C-alpha cells in the first residue's frame, strides 16, 4: 500500500477506538447516485458495504501495535479514521498527542513546491515556527538522502524519493503517535532497514506506534501487540507473536483449501502456477547453457498433494520436472533455500548427500527430493534450482540451468518459533552430587 503524509495535531497521547463502524454506499454506475438524489431516496440504487464493524482498540502510551489482515480487510480504513482523515459512521475515536500519519502516496505534499518547501509547510501544519523547521531541514534532507534534489519540485520525485521525504519529515517533528501504513514497502532494502532502526528508536523512546504491514514477521519482530482484522471485524487481538501465528495458520488453511479445490477442478492449479513461472523467467532469474532444463517444479506434502504451504516439521517433497537434450549418466542437482529477505538457509545437492546417481535420458524426466521434516520456522521462503551436466567434478561456472529464488513457499507454525530453524531437542536435569 502506498502512503500519504498527513500531519494532524492533537492535544495528548493515547488512542481509544470504541465500537467503530464505517459504512460506504456502493453504486453500480455513476448515474445511480444522481437518480437516488433526484428521487429523494424513494428508490434505492446502492448497496451497503461495511468496511468496518464494531472495531474497538485501546493503545496505551508507548505501545507499538501492529495491524494485520488480508487485502480489503479494513486496515487502512481504520488508520484513516484514527488519523482523522475519515469520520466513522458509528462509534467514537479519541487520539491524544501530536500525530504523524503516513497513509497514501503524495497526499499532504504540494507537487509544485520543492522538497524543502514541503518540509517547512508540514512543520507549520503541526504548529512549528518557520525558524524551528529551518533548523530541522538539513537533518531531514540528510536522512532522506535527497541533498541533490531538495530544491526540485516533488512532482519530479520518484515513488521511492517521495517515501523517503515523507518518512524523514514525519519522524523529525517529535510526534507522540506515529501511524505507518505499508510505507516501508516502497523503496530499497537499505532505506527500509534504516527506517526500521529509526522506528525502533521511537519505540524505545516511549512513543506510540500503529504499524500496518503485509509482512507478519516484521509485525512480530517490531510490535508488542497486534490486531488482526478480517472482513472489517476484529478477529483477534493480543500478544503480537500469538496473533501473527494464528493469522498465518488461518492463511495456510485458506491456501490449502484453494489448492484442493483446484485439484478437484482439473489439476493443481498448474495453469496459474505456470503463468507465474513464465513471468518470473522473464525477469532474468534464470540462466544456463540449456542442455538440461527445469520445466516445472512442485512441492508435495505427506499425502502427495501439491501445496506451497507447509507447517514446521512437516514432510515435504520437491518434484523437479526436467527436459534433457541428451543422456547424462551422472548429472548434479542442487536446491537452495533462502528466506524472503535474502538470508541463505542452506543447500541440498546429490553430491553432499551421497545419493545414488540420478541419470537423465533424452527428453522428459522427473526427480524427487524428499525432506522427512521441514524444520523451518514460520516465514516466507524461496527455492533456487541448479543443474549441471558434468559428473565427478563439475564446472560450477557452466551450469545447465539455474532458477534463482524463483519459487515461493510458506512455512507456518501454530507454536512460536525463533530464529531460522526449529530444532528437535530435549532438556534433561541431573541432581548435583554432594
N, C-alpha and C positions, 0 to 999 in steps of 0.2 A: 504494500500500500504506500503510495507516495504521501508526502506530508506537507503540512502548511505551517506557517509561523504566526501564531496568534498570541499576543501578549495581553493578558487580561488582569487588571488589578483587583485584588480583594483585600479584606481587612485582617484576616487571621489564618491560622494554619490548622486545617483538618478537612477531611472530605466525608460527607454524610449523604448517602443516597437512600431514600426511603420509598419503596413501592413505586418506582418509576416505570412508566409505560409510555411508548411513543407510537402513535397511530399515523399512518400515511394513507391517503386516498389514491388508489391506483386506477387510472383511466386507460381504457383500451385504445383510445385515439384522442388527439388534442381537442377535437370537436366535442367530445363528451363533457369536458369541463364547462365549455360555453353553453351547451344545451342545459346542463344542470342549473347554471346561473339564470338563464333566461326563463326556465320553468320554475324557478324559485324553490327547487328541491322537491317538486311534486313527483318527479321521476328520478330514479337513481341510475346514474351512468358509471358509477365507480364501484370498486370492491375495497373493503378494508384490509389493510395489511399492518399487523402489529409487529414492528421491528424490535420492540422491547415489551415485555410483560412482567410487571411486578418485580422489578430488579431492585435489590437492596444491597448496599455496600457501605461498610464503615472502614475508613482508613485513618488510623491514629497518626499523629505527628511522628515523622521519622521512619515510617513504614515504607517498604518497597513492595508493591503489589503488581504481579503480572496478570494480564488478562489474555486468555487463550480461547480458541474456538475455531471452527471451520469458517470458510468464506461465507459471508452473508448471515453470520450468527447474530450480529448486532454489536460487535466490539467497538467499531468506530462510532456508531451512533451514541453509544454510552459515553465515550470520551468527549464527543462534541457537546453532549448535554452537560457533562461535568465542567467543561471549559466555558460554557455559556454561549457557544455558537448556535446551539439548538435549544428550544424550550420543550420540556416534556409535556405530553398530553395529560398525564396523570402523575401524581407523586411530587415529592419535594427533594430538592438538592441544596446542600449547603457546602460551600467551599470557603475556607478561611486561609488567608495568607496571599502573598503575591504569586500568581500562577503564570507559568510559561508553558505553552502547548505547541507541540509540533504535530500537525494534522495533515493537511493536504498541500501538495507541492505548489509553491508560488503564491498561495494566499497570504495576505499580510504584507507582501512586498509590492512597491510601486515599480513596474517594469521599466519605466522611463528614468527612474533615479539610479544613481550609481550604487555600488555596494556600500561605499562609505555613507552616502546619504540615507540609505535604508537602515543602516546600523544606528545612526543618530535618531532617525524617526522612531524606530522600535523602542529605543530607550525613553524617548519623550512620552510615548504612549503609556509607559509604566510609571511616569512621574519623575524621571531623572532630568536634571537640567542638561542643557547642551554642553556645558563645560564638563560635567561629570562624564557624559558619554564620550566626549572627545578624549578624555584620559583613558578610556577603555578601548578605543578603536584599534590601536596598534596591537593590543593583546588579542583581540577578536580576529583581526585580519591574519595575524601570525598563526593562530590556532587553525583557522580555516584554510591556511596555505593559499591565500589569494592576493599576495602582495602585488603581483604583476597585473591584477585585474580589478582591484578595488575601485579604480576611477572609471570603470566601464559600466554602462547601464546593465542592470541584471537581466534584461531581456536577451542579452547576448550570452548569458551563462548557460552552461550545460546543466543537466539534471544533478549530476554529482556536485558541481560548484554551488548550485542553489542549496543543496542539502548541507554542504559544509558551512556556508554562510549562515543559514538558519540555525543550525545546531550550535555553532560557535557563539552567535548572538544570544541564543537562549540561555546558555549556561554561564554567561559572563554578566548577567544582570541580577545576580543574587536572588533567584526565585526561591520561595518557600516550598512550592509544589511544581514538579516537572512532570508534564504529560507527554509521552512519546508514543506515536502510533506508527510502527514499522519504519521509522525514519532511518534506521541503520541498515535497512535492506537496500538502500541506494548508496552507491559509492564503492570505492575499492576496499579491499580487506584491511589494508594498513589503517585507513581512516576509521573503519569500523572498530578496530581494536583500540585505537586512540580514543574514540568516543566512549567506548565501554569503560576504559580506565577512568575517564572523567566522571561517568555516571557512578562508578564505584566510589570515587572520591565524594560525590554528592551523598551517596548512601551513608558513608562513614561520618559525614558531617551532620547527620541527623535530618536531612531534607526528606520530604515526602515525594515518592516517585510512583507514577502509574505508567506501566510499560506493557504495550501490546506487541506481540511478536508471533509469527507463524513458526518460530523455532522453539520447540518445547525445551530443548536443552539450554538455550540461552535464558529462558524464563526460570528454569530450575536453578541455574548457576547464580543468577543475578538477584532474584526476588526471594523474599522471605515468605510471603503469602501469595496465593493465586486464586483467581476467579475464572471458572470455566462456564462460558455461555454457549448454549445450544438452542437454536431456534428462537432466539430472543429471550430465553429464560435462563435462570441460574441453574446449571446442572450440578455444580459442586463448588465449594469454597473451603479454604483451609491452608494447611501447610503446602508450600509450592511443590515439593517433591511428590507428595501424595496425590495432589490434584493432577500434576503432569502425568504421573504413572497411570492414573485412571483414565485420563484423556487419551493417552497412547493406546491403552488396551481397547478402548472404545473404537478408535480409528482402525486398529488392526482387525477388529471383528467386522467392521464395515467393509474393509478391503477383502477379507476372506470371503464374505458373503458375495461381494461383487464378482470375484473370480469364480466362485462356484456357480453363480448364475450364468456367467459367460461360458463355463464349461458345459452346462446343461443346454445352452443355446447354440452349440456347434463349435466347440473349441475352447481354448483357454485364453481367449482374448488375444489370439495371435495377430489378427489384423491390426488391432490397436497397437500392440507392442511392436510389431514390425514397422509400423509407420514411425513410431518413436525412434526406433533404431536407425532407420533411414535418415531421419532428421539429424540425429547425433553424428552419424557417419559423415555428414556433410560439413561438420564443424572443424574438421582437422584432427579429431581424436583418434584416427585410425591411420596406420601406415604399415609398410612391409612390402616384400617382393611379390607377394600374391601366390606363391607356389602352394601354400596351404591357407585356406580362408575360413574364418568363423562366419557361418551364415546365420546362426541364431544361437541363443542361449536361454535355457530355462532353469529355474530353481524349483525344486520339488520338496515337499515335506515328507514326513514319515509314511504317509498314506499314498505317496506317489502323485499328489495333487500339486498342480502348478500354483505357485504363490510367490510374491515378493515381500511378504511379511512373515517374520518368524519370531518366536519367543525365545528368550535367553535359555540356552541349554537344549534347544530342540534339534532333532536330527534334520539334516539338510543334504540335498544332492544338487550339484551343479552339473547340468547336462549340456554338453557342447555339441552343436551340430556343425560338422566340418565338411568342406569341399576340398578335395586334393587333386592337383594336376597330374600326380604320378604316384607310384608306390613308394612309400617311405617306411623302412623296417623299424627304425627307432627314432621317431620324432620326439621333440621335447616340448612339453606344455607347462605353463605356469599360470596360476591365478593369484593376483594380488588383491588385497582388501585395504581400502582407505576409508577413514571417516569422512563425513561430509565437509569438514573444514580442512581437509588435506593431510591430516595426521595418518601416517603409514602404520597399519595394524600388523601386517605380515604377508608372507608369500608362501604358496604351496606349489611345488613342482615335482614331477615324477622322477627326477634325479635324486633330490634330497630324501624322498620317501622310499627310495629303492624299489619303486614299483616295477613290476614286470613290463617288458616293452609294450608299447601301445602302437602297433603297426597300423599304418594307413594304407588303404587301397585307393587306386584311382577312382574318383567320383565321390559319392556321398558317404560319410561316416558319422558315427556318434560315439562320444566318450563321456563317461560319468566320473565326477569327483565326489566321493561320498564323505561327508563330515558327520561322525556319530553324534557329536554335541557341539552346537554353535555357541560357544561360551563367550559371547559378546554382550556388553552392557547395552541397555536400550539407547538407540541412536539411529541415525541415518548413515548408510554405508554405500560405497561404490566398488564394483568389481572391475578389475582390469584383466584382460586375457592376452596371453602371449604364446606364440607358436614358432618353433624352429625346425627346419628340416634336418639339420645335421645331428648325427648321433655321436656319443662319446664326448667330444669337446666342441660344442657349438660356437659359432661366431656370433657373439651377442650383438654385434653391430650390424648383422644382416638377418633380421627377423623375417619370417614368412608373413606373419600378421600380428599386429598389436592393436588391441582395442583399449585405449587408455581411459579408465574411470568412466565407462560408458553405460554401466548397468547399475541402477539404484535398487537397493533393498533396505528394508527397515527391520530392526530388531526391537521388540518391546518386552517389558518385564512387568509383572504385577507386583514385584517387590523392588525396593530401592536397590540400585546397584551403583557402584562408584568406580571411577577410572575407566580404562579401556575394555577390560575383560572381567568376567566373573570366574573365580577360582573355586573348584570343588575342594574343600578342606574341612578339617575338624580340629577343634581345640581340646586338649587334654590337660588335666591338672594332676599334679602329684603332691603328696604330703611331704613337707620338708623333713629330713632326717635329723632327729635330735641327738 
